[in-house]
Amino acid sequence: MNKETEEKIWNYADGMLSESERSEIEKLLDENEECRLLLMEVHKIREAISGISLPQPSEKILETIIMAYKRHYRSVKSYRPEVNKKLILIISSILVGTPMLVLVTMILTSSIDMSSILNAIQGNPLVAMLILLNVIFAARFIWLQSALKRYHL
């Protein structure tokens, strides 16, 4: 007898087979003595197991387990990671402020005008990409800072 047939006999004893599988196993039980013996053995095992009663834990043990769980849950729930808000503010101000400061200084000292900035961006894709990346990083840090305020971290 193979494992699949043995498993089907166990499932037959549990009443977990479909109609077609049940009729197939019943036909096999009529024809095969080994399968009938296994089914009888399964029924004996089920009877022996049903007579066993599990010991119940005492109230004191259950109460101790529940209290330990509650203490652990409270400690996990109250855990809040520490975030250095000043560091985030410094990084975001550097990312936003530095390029702006450079552009404003260059425009005010007349060493560069707005048309030359636009020409530099149009003529050199690397400059445009660097400016875009700087704006993206700045926006992400500003978003992170607002998220920290929103969740009171």
Helices and strands as residue ranges (DSSP letters): H 3-14, H 19-31, H 33-50, H 59-77, H 85-108, H 114-123, H 125-150
